[in-house]
Amino acid sequence: MRHKHNNQLVPFARQLRKDMTKEERHLWYDFLRSYPVRFSRQKVLGKYIVDFYSAEAKLVIELDGSQHFEKENMARDAERTAFLEGYGLRVLRIPNIEVIKNFSGVCEYIDAACEQSLSQPDG
């Protein structure tokens, strides 16, 4: 899969990797980093930087803080999701509170999404 690589976003993505939120850090270090399907963190895809991305599973994981539930930000997130889905990616939006209060459920959800994606004939 080819994405228009936006070199201007690379330094910002690198900084975001250094300054992950506690929820991103928890999901990365306690699950995704050693998950059998490879994930990248703070990956530049077109004009966006996504929290976590698996090319193999065609999956994007976005962790959403409370600001994502404000009307204006919900519209931006819908536009972002549509853009990413245009590349044939599935976008999982997970509220930060779920990572904090239901970590095992979040991991099971991601695992099921990966399995479903990898079992698709084209994928």
OpenMM code with the backbone's topology and positions (N, CA, C; nanometers):
from openmm import Vec3, app, unit

residues = "MET ARG HIS LYS HIS ASN ASN GLN LEU VAL PRO PHE ALA ARG GLN LEU ARG LYS ASP MET THR LYS GLU GLU ARG HIS LEU TRP TYR ASP PHE LEU ARG SER TYR PRO VAL ARG PHE SER ARG GLN LYS VAL LEU GLY LYS TYR ILE VAL ASP PHE TYR SER ALA GLU ALA LYS LEU VAL ILE GLU LEU ASP GLY SER GLN HIS PHE GLU LYS GLU ASN MET ALA ARG ASP ALA GLU ARG THR ALA PHE LEU GLU GLY TYR GLY LEU ARG VAL LEU ARG ILE PRO ASN ILE GLU VAL ILE LYS ASN PHE SER GLY VAL CYS GLU TYR ILE ASP ALA ALA CYS GLU GLN SER LEU SER GLN PRO ASP GLY".split()
positions = [
    Vec3(0.0844, -0.1169, 0.0000),
    Vec3(0.0000, 0.0000, 0.0000),
    Vec3(0.0890, 0.1233, 0.0000),
    Vec3(0.0567, 0.2173, -0.0841),
    Vec3(0.1363, 0.3390, -0.0912),
    Vec3(0.0557, 0.4555, -0.0371),
    Vec3(0.1196, 0.5318, 0.0468),
    Vec3(0.0592, 0.6523, 0.1010),
    Vec3(0.1452, 0.7683, 0.0582),
    Vec3(0.0816, 0.8781, 0.0279),
    Vec3(0.1573, 0.9977, -0.0001),
    Vec3(0.2293, 1.0345, 0.1291),
    Vec3(0.3583, 1.0264, 0.1275),
    Vec3(0.4343, 1.0527, 0.2496),
    Vec3(0.4540, 1.2027, 0.2626),
    Vec3(0.4149, 1.2547, 0.3735),
    Vec3(0.4247, 1.3974, 0.3993),
    Vec3(0.5478, 1.4225, 0.4868),
    Vec3(0.6577, 1.4578, 0.4223),
    Vec3(0.7837, 1.4768, 0.4953),
    Vec3(0.7756, 1.5867, 0.6005),
    Vec3(0.6853, 1.6829, 0.5810),
    Vec3(0.6729, 1.7912, 0.6780),
    Vec3(0.6207, 1.7404, 0.8123),
    Vec3(0.5477, 1.6291, 0.8115),
    Vec3(0.4921, 1.5757, 0.9357),
    Vec3(0.5872, 1.4832, 1.0115),
    Vec3(0.6927, 1.4392, 0.9468),
    Vec3(0.7834, 1.3420, 1.0083),
    Vec3(0.8434, 1.3923, 1.1400),
    Vec3(0.8953, 1.5151, 1.1471),
    Vec3(0.9506, 1.5607, 1.2755),
    Vec3(0.8442, 1.5659, 1.3855),
    Vec3(0.7224, 1.6064, 1.3501),
    Vec3(0.6143, 1.6109, 1.4478),
    Vec3(0.5786, 1.4696, 1.4944),
    Vec3(0.5738, 1.3743, 1.4022),
    Vec3(0.5449, 1.2347, 1.4388),
    Vec3(0.6524, 1.1817, 1.5329),
    Vec3(0.7772, 1.2147, 1.5041),
    Vec3(0.8886, 1.1714, 1.5892),
    Vec3(0.8718, 1.2291, 1.7305),
    Vec3(0.8326, 1.3553, 1.7389),
    Vec3(0.8109, 1.4179, 1.8697),
    Vec3(0.6938, 1.3525, 1.9422),
    Vec3(0.5867, 1.3194, 1.8699),
    Vec3(0.4714, 1.2535, 1.9312),
    Vec3(0.5088, 1.1154, 1.9866),
    Vec3(0.6013, 1.0470, 1.9195),
    Vec3(0.6475, 0.9171, 1.9713),
    Vec3(0.7184, 0.9348, 2.1054),
    Vec3(0.7923, 1.0435, 2.1185),
    Vec3(0.8617, 1.0712, 2.2443),
    Vec3(0.7649, 1.1142, 2.3539),
    Vec3(0.6570, 1.1817, 2.3146),
    Vec3(0.5635, 1.2411, 2.4112),
    Vec3(0.4279, 1.1703, 2.4113),
    Vec3(0.4293, 1.0378, 2.4046),
    Vec3(0.3034, 0.9641, 2.4023),
    Vec3(0.2228, 0.9922, 2.5290),
    Vec3(0.0894, 0.9861, 2.5148),
    Vec3(0.0032, 0.9982, 2.6326),
    Vec3(0.0202, 0.8725, 2.7173),
    Vec3(-0.0231, 0.8796, 2.8416),
    Vec3(-0.0095, 0.7608, 2.9269),
    Vec3(-0.0897, 0.6442, 2.8712),
    Vec3(-0.2047, 0.6710, 2.8068),
    Vec3(-0.2850, 0.5633, 2.7476),
    Vec3(-0.2148, 0.5023, 2.6264),
    Vec3(-0.1546, 0.5867, 2.5413),
    Vec3(-0.0780, 0.5355, 2.4273),
    Vec3(0.0406, 0.4524, 2.4759),
    Vec3(0.1085, 0.5032, 2.5766),
    Vec3(0.2247, 0.4329, 2.6326),
    Vec3(0.1837, 0.2955, 2.6874),
    Vec3(0.0716, 0.2925, 2.7595),
    Vec3(0.0210, 0.1674, 2.8174),
    Vec3(-0.0125, 0.0681, 2.7066),
    Vec3(-0.0865, 0.1115, 2.6055),
    Vec3(-0.1245, 0.0207, 2.4973),
    Vec3(-0.0012, -0.0267, 2.4202),
    Vec3(0.0925, 0.0624, 2.3950),
    Vec3(0.2128, 0.0263, 2.3193),
    Vec3(0.3012, -0.0716, 2.3974),
    Vec3(0.3405, -0.0330, 2.5167),
    Vec3(0.4375, -0.1139, 2.5904),
    Vec3(0.3783, -0.2411, 2.6505),
    Vec3(0.2500, -0.2409, 2.6785),
    Vec3(0.1895, -0.3570, 2.7435),
    Vec3(0.1095, -0.4465, 2.6494),
    Vec3(0.1053, -0.4105, 2.5191),
    Vec3(0.0323, -0.4967, 2.4264),
    Vec3(0.0870, -0.4905, 2.2833),
    Vec3(0.0782, -0.3765, 2.2184),
    Vec3(0.1080, -0.3705, 2.0745),
    Vec3(0.2545, -0.3948, 2.0398),
    Vec3(0.3447, -0.3507, 2.1230),
    Vec3(0.4879, -0.3625, 2.0928),
    Vec3(0.5298, -0.5079, 2.0711),
    Vec3(0.4713, -0.5987, 2.1483),
    Vec3(0.5088, -0.7399, 2.1353),
    Vec3(0.4000, -0.8230, 2.0667),
    Vec3(0.3000, -0.7551, 2.0112),
    Vec3(0.1921, -0.8264, 1.9426),
    Vec3(0.2480, -0.8935, 1.8171),
    Vec3(0.1996, -1.0130, 1.7809),
    Vec3(0.2568, -1.0849, 1.6657),
    Vec3(0.2407, -1.0122, 1.5315),
    Vec3(0.1378, -0.9290, 1.5189),
    Vec3(0.1202, -0.8480, 1.3980),
    Vec3(0.1903, -0.7149, 1.4248),
    Vec3(0.2761, -0.6744, 1.3315),
    Vec3(0.3574, -0.5541, 1.3548),
    Vec3(0.2733, -0.4274, 1.3481),
    Vec3(0.2909, -0.3419, 1.4484),
    Vec3(0.2300, -0.2098, 1.4526),
    Vec3(0.3394, -0.1047, 1.4599),
    Vec3(0.3124, 0.0093, 1.3985),
    Vec3(0.3978, 0.1272, 1.4112),
    Vec3(0.3218, 0.2285, 1.4951),
    Vec3(0.3955, 0.3138, 1.5632),
    Vec3(0.3273, 0.4185, 1.6399),
    Vec3(0.3557, 0.5542, 1.5778),
    Vec3(0.2576, 0.6415, 1.5892),
    Vec3(0.2650, 0.7767, 1.5344),
    Vec3(0.3136, 0.7731, 1.3888),
    Vec3(0.2366, 0.7062, 1.3063),
    Vec3(0.2707, 0.6838, 1.1657),
    Vec3(0.2068, 0.7912, 1.0774),
    Vec3(0.2865, 0.8484, 0.9881),
    Vec3(0.2360, 0.9459, 0.8921),
    Vec3(0.1650, 0.8712, 0.7794),
    Vec3(0.0374, 0.9005, 0.7609),
    Vec3(-0.0421, 0.8460, 0.6505),
    Vec3(-0.1099, 0.9635, 0.5825),
    Vec3(-0.0594, 0.9997, 0.4658),
    Vec3(-0.1145, 1.1151, 0.3955),
    Vec3(-0.0942, 1.2408, 0.4776),
    Vec3(-0.2035, 1.3114, 0.5032),
    Vec3(-0.1949, 1.4379, 0.5760),
    Vec3(-0.2182, 1.4212, 0.7261),
    Vec3(-0.2179, 1.2970, 0.7719),
    Vec3(-0.2460, 1.2683, 0.9124),
    Vec3(-0.1324, 1.1896, 0.9774),
    Vec3(-0.1284, 1.1982, 1.1103),
    Vec3(-0.0428, 1.1115, 1.1908),
    Vec3(-0.1383, 1.0280, 1.2746),
    Vec3(-0.1332, 0.8973, 1.2555),
    Vec3(-0.2227, 0.8094, 1.3314),
    Vec3(-0.1484, 0.7543, 1.4518),
    Vec3(-0.2236, 0.7207, 1.5560),
    Vec3(-0.1612, 0.6731, 1.6798),
    Vec3(-0.0867, 0.5414, 1.6573),
    Vec3(-0.1573, 0.4423, 1.5994),
    Vec3(-0.0964, 0.3114, 1.5741),
    Vec3(-0.1450, 0.2606, 1.4391),
    Vec3(-0.0554, 0.1926, 1.3664),
    Vec3(-0.0880, 0.1475, 1.2315),
    Vec3(-0.0233, 0.0123, 1.2040),
    Vec3(-0.1035, -0.0777, 1.1455),
    Vec3(-0.0515, -0.2048, 1.0980),
    Vec3(-0.0804, -0.2171, 0.9489),
    Vec3(0.0245, -0.2177, 0.8675),
    Vec3(0.0074, -0.2353, 0.7233),
    Vec3(-0.0447, -0.3754, 0.6947),
    Vec3(0.0078, -0.4735, 0.7666),
    Vec3(-0.0299, -0.6131, 0.7453),
    Vec3(-0.1794, -0.6351, 0.7706),
    Vec3(-0.2312, -0.5773, 0.8775),
    Vec3(-0.3727, -0.5950, 0.9125),
    Vec3(-0.4615, -0.4856, 0.8533),
    Vec3(-0.4002, -0.3886, 0.7848),
    Vec3(-0.4744, -0.2750, 0.7291),
    Vec3(-0.5605, -0.2095, 0.8366),
    Vec3(-0.4947, -0.1811, 0.9486),
    Vec3(-0.5662, -0.1350, 1.0666),
    Vec3(-0.5004, -0.0106, 1.1259),
    Vec3(-0.5842, 0.0860, 1.1630),
    Vec3(-0.5406, 0.2056, 1.2327),
    Vec3(-0.6109, 0.2059, 1.3681),
    Vec3(-0.5357, 0.2353, 1.4727),
    Vec3(-0.5940, 0.2482, 1.6060),
    Vec3(-0.5728, 0.3919, 1.6510),
    Vec3(-0.6829, 0.4574, 1.6842),
    Vec3(-0.6781, 0.5935, 1.7353),
    Vec3(-0.7317, 0.5936, 1.8773),
    Vec3(-0.6531, 0.6452, 1.9709),
    Vec3(-0.6980, 0.6595, 2.1089),
    Vec3(-0.7507, 0.8019, 2.1256),
    Vec3(-0.8735, 0.8118, 2.1730),
    Vec3(-0.9409, 0.9410, 2.1797),
    Vec3(-0.9599, 0.9890, 2.3215),
    Vec3(-0.9041, 1.1070, 2.3508),
    Vec3(-0.9292, 1.1741, 2.4773),
    Vec3(-1.0632, 1.2455, 2.4716),
    Vec3(-1.1011, 1.3089, 2.5815),
    Vec3(-1.2336, 1.3705, 2.5924),
    Vec3(-1.2583, 1.4786, 2.4871),
    Vec3(-1.1525, 1.5455, 2.4412),
    Vec3(-1.1706, 1.6509, 2.3412),
    Vec3(-1.2271, 1.5967, 2.2099),
    Vec3(-1.2103, 1.4686, 2.1847),
    Vec3(-1.2607, 1.4083, 2.0613),
    Vec3(-1.4123, 1.3951, 2.0612),
    Vec3(-1.4747, 1.4164, 2.1752),
    Vec3(-1.6197, 1.4032, 2.1838),
    Vec3(-1.6902, 1.5382, 2.1766),
    Vec3(-1.6136, 1.6443, 2.1494),
    Vec3(-1.6725, 1.7758, 2.1238),
    Vec3(-1.7155, 1.7795, 1.9775),
    Vec3(-1.8258, 1.8487, 1.9505),
    Vec3(-1.8889, 1.8464, 1.8180),
    Vec3(-1.7897, 1.8764, 1.7041),
    Vec3(-1.7129, 1.9826, 1.7176),
    Vec3(-1.6189, 2.0226, 1.6123),
    Vec3(-1.5137, 1.9136, 1.5870),
    Vec3(-1.4618, 1.8571, 1.6945),
    Vec3(-1.3600, 1.7531, 1.6807),
    Vec3(-1.4184, 1.6228, 1.6269),
    Vec3(-1.5435, 1.5944, 1.6601),
    Vec3(-1.6081, 1.4742, 1.6055),
    Vec3(-1.6178, 1.4842, 1.4537),
    Vec3(-1.6467, 1.6028, 1.4028),
    Vec3(-1.6546, 1.6237, 1.2575),
    Vec3(-1.5165, 1.6036, 1.1937),
    Vec3(-1.4118, 1.6559, 1.2583),
    Vec3(-1.2747, 1.6368, 1.2070),
    Vec3(-1.2359, 1.4895, 1.2080),
    Vec3(-1.2719, 1.4210, 1.3155),
    Vec3(-1.2403, 1.2783, 1.3253),
    Vec3(-1.3131, 1.1983, 1.2174),
    Vec3(-1.4375, 1.2350, 1.1874),
    Vec3(-1.5134, 1.1652, 1.0827),
    Vec3(-1.4465, 1.1855, 0.9468),
    Vec3(-1.3980, 1.3065, 0.9217),
    Vec3(-1.3267, 1.3359, 0.7961),
    Vec3(-1.1970, 1.2547, 0.7876),
    Vec3(-1.1256, 1.2492, 0.8959),
    Vec3(-1.0001, 1.1737, 0.9049),
    Vec3(-1.0255, 1.0245, 0.8826),
    Vec3(-1.1284, 0.9715, 0.9480),
    Vec3(-1.1633, 0.8301, 0.9326),
    Vec3(-1.1993, 0.7998, 0.7873),
    Vec3(-1.2792, 0.8858, 0.7256),
    Vec3(-1.3176, 0.8652, 0.5852),
    Vec3(-1.1948, 0.8663, 0.4941),
    Vec3(-1.1014, 0.9567, 0.5197),
    Vec3(-0.9783, 0.9638, 0.4418),
    Vec3(-0.9013, 0.8322, 0.4522),
    Vec3(-0.8846, 0.7824, 0.5741),
    Vec3(-0.8089, 0.6591, 0.5966),
    Vec3(-0.8819, 0.5374, 0.5388),
    Vec3(-1.0132, 0.5347, 0.5532),
    Vec3(-1.0913, 0.4250, 0.4955),
    Vec3(-1.0809, 0.4257, 0.3431),
    Vec3(-1.0580, 0.5420, 0.2845),
    Vec3(-1.0365, 0.5526, 0.1397),
    Vec3(-0.9141, 0.4760, 0.0929),
    Vec3(-0.8207, 0.4503, 0.1837),
    Vec3(-0.7025, 0.3688, 0.1542),
    Vec3(-0.7278, 0.2208, 0.1830),
    Vec3(-0.8521, 0.1884, 0.2193),
    Vec3(-0.8846, 0.0496, 0.2504),
    Vec3(-0.8477, 0.0083, 0.3919),
    Vec3(-0.8287, 0.1070, 0.4786),
    Vec3(-0.7923, 0.0787, 0.6171),
    Vec3(-0.9168, 0.0763, 0.7049),
    Vec3(-0.9117, -0.0045, 0.8085),
    Vec3(-1.0161, -0.0041, 0.9108),
    Vec3(-0.9644, 0.0806, 1.0258),
    Vec3(-1.0475, 0.1699, 1.0751),
    Vec3(-1.0079, 0.2599, 1.1830),
    Vec3(-1.0829, 0.2222, 1.3101),
    Vec3(-1.0073, 0.1899, 1.4143),
    Vec3(-1.0652, 0.1629, 1.5458),
    Vec3(-1.0446, 0.2872, 1.6319),
    Vec3(-1.1531, 0.3470, 1.6765),
    Vec3(-1.1454, 0.4628, 1.7655),
    Vec3(-1.1781, 0.4133, 1.9061),
    Vec3(-1.0821, 0.4271, 1.9950),
    Vec3(-1.0962, 0.3748, 2.1304),
    Vec3(-1.0812, 0.4901, 2.2290),
    Vec3(-1.1835, 0.5133, 2.3112),
    Vec3(-1.1715, 0.6199, 2.4116),
    Vec3(-1.0620, 0.5865, 2.5138),
    Vec3(-0.9868, 0.6882, 2.5536),
    Vec3(-0.8813, 0.6695, 2.6541),
    Vec3(-0.9338, 0.6019, 2.7799),
    Vec3(-1.0539, 0.6372, 2.8195),
    Vec3(-1.1110, 0.5813, 2.9426),
    Vec3(-1.1222, 0.4290, 2.9341),
    Vec3(-1.1433, 0.3758, 2.8141),
    Vec3(-1.1498, 0.2305, 2.7967),
    Vec3(-1.0124, 0.1676, 2.8195),
    Vec3(-0.9075, 0.2348, 2.7742),
    Vec3(-0.7717, 0.1839, 2.7958),
    Vec3(-0.7427, 0.1784, 2.9457),
    Vec3(-0.7923, 0.2774, 3.0186),
    Vec3(-0.7681, 0.2850, 3.1626),
    Vec3(-0.8533, 0.1829, 3.2386),
    Vec3(-0.9807, 0.1750, 3.2053),
    Vec3(-1.0739, 0.0958, 3.2864),
    Vec3(-1.0991, -0.0455, 3.2342),
    Vec3(-1.0687, -0.0699, 3.1068),
    Vec3(-1.0999, -0.2007, 3.0477),
    Vec3(-0.9881, -0.2437, 2.9521),
    Vec3(-0.8657, -0.2429, 3.0022),
    Vec3(-0.7503, -0.2703, 2.9159),
    Vec3(-0.7589, -0.4074, 2.8487),
    Vec3(-0.7966, -0.5094, 2.9228),
    Vec3(-0.8037, -0.6429, 2.8620),
    Vec3(-0.9109, -0.6467, 2.7531),
    Vec3(-1.0217, -0.5762, 2.7727),
    Vec3(-1.1261, -0.5695, 2.6705),
    Vec3(-1.0780, -0.4985, 2.5454),
    Vec3(-0.9999, -0.3927, 2.5632),
    Vec3(-0.9422, -0.3199, 2.4490),
    Vec3(-0.8488, -0.4129, 2.3716),
    Vec3(-0.7651, -0.4869, 2.4423),
    Vec3(-0.6711, -0.5794, 2.3779),
    Vec3(-0.7465, -0.6881, 2.3013),
    Vec3(-0.8525, -0.7404, 2.3599),
    Vec3(-0.9342, -0.8421, 2.2919),
    Vec3(-0.9997, -0.7843, 2.1664),
    Vec3(-1.0477, -0.6608, 2.1748),
    Vec3(-1.1099, -0.5922, 2.0606),
    Vec3(-1.0100, -0.5758, 1.9461),
    Vec3(-0.8899, -0.5312, 1.9782),
    Vec3(-0.7855, -0.5142, 1.8771),
    Vec3(-0.7472, -0.6501, 1.8174),
    Vec3(-0.7311, -0.7497, 1.9029),
    Vec3(-0.6962, -0.8838, 1.8564),
    Vec3(-0.8022, -0.9378, 1.7610),
    Vec3(-0.9302, -0.9214, 1.7948),
    Vec3(-1.0390, -0.9684, 1.7084),
    Vec3(-1.0392, -0.8928, 1.5757),
    Vec3(-1.0134, -0.7622, 1.5797),
    Vec3(-1.0094, -0.6825, 1.4570),
    Vec3(-0.8941, -0.7278, 1.3672),
    Vec3(-0.7791, -0.7571, 1.4261),
    Vec3(-0.6641, -0.8070, 1.3489),
    Vec3(-0.6963, -0.9420, 1.2866),
    Vec3(-0.7511, -1.0313, 1.3659),
    Vec3(-0.7859, -1.1637, 1.3134),
    Vec3(-0.8848, -1.1539, 1.1978),
    Vec3(-0.9860, -1.0696, 1.2153),
    Vec3(-1.0862, -1.0531, 1.1098),
    Vec3(-1.0210, -0.9979, 0.9834),
    Vec3(-0.9373, -0.8975, 0.9978),
    Vec3(-0.8713, -0.8361, 0.8823),
    Vec3(-0.7797, -0.9359, 0.8109),
    Vec3(-0.7019, -1.0094, 0.8879),
    Vec3(-0.6078, -1.1044, 0.8288),
    Vec3(-0.6762, -1.2245, 0.7657),
    Vec3(-0.7992, -1.2515, 0.8053),
    Vec3(-0.8724, -1.3646, 0.7473),
    Vec3(-0.9445, -1.3270, 0.6178),
    Vec3(-0.9453, -1.1980, 0.5826),
    Vec3(-1.0086, -1.1543, 0.4584),
    Vec3(-0.9278, -1.2065, 0.3403),
    Vec3(-0.9959, -1.2445, 0.2323),
    Vec3(-0.9260, -1.3015, 0.1167),
    Vec3(-0.8184, -1.2110, 0.0578),
    Vec3(-0.8396, -1.0771, 0.0620),
    Vec3(-0.7414, -0.9864, 0.0018),
    Vec3(-0.6365, -0.9428, 0.1008),
    Vec3(-0.6446, -0.9908, 0.2256),
    Vec3(-0.5582, -0.9303, 0.3175),
    Vec3(-0.4705, -1.0008, 0.4036),
] * unit.nanometer
topology = app.Topology()
chain = topology.addChain("A")
for resn in residues:
    res = topology.addResidue(resn, chain)
    for name in ("N", "CA", "C"):
        topology.addAtom(name, app.Element.getBySymbol(name[0]), res)
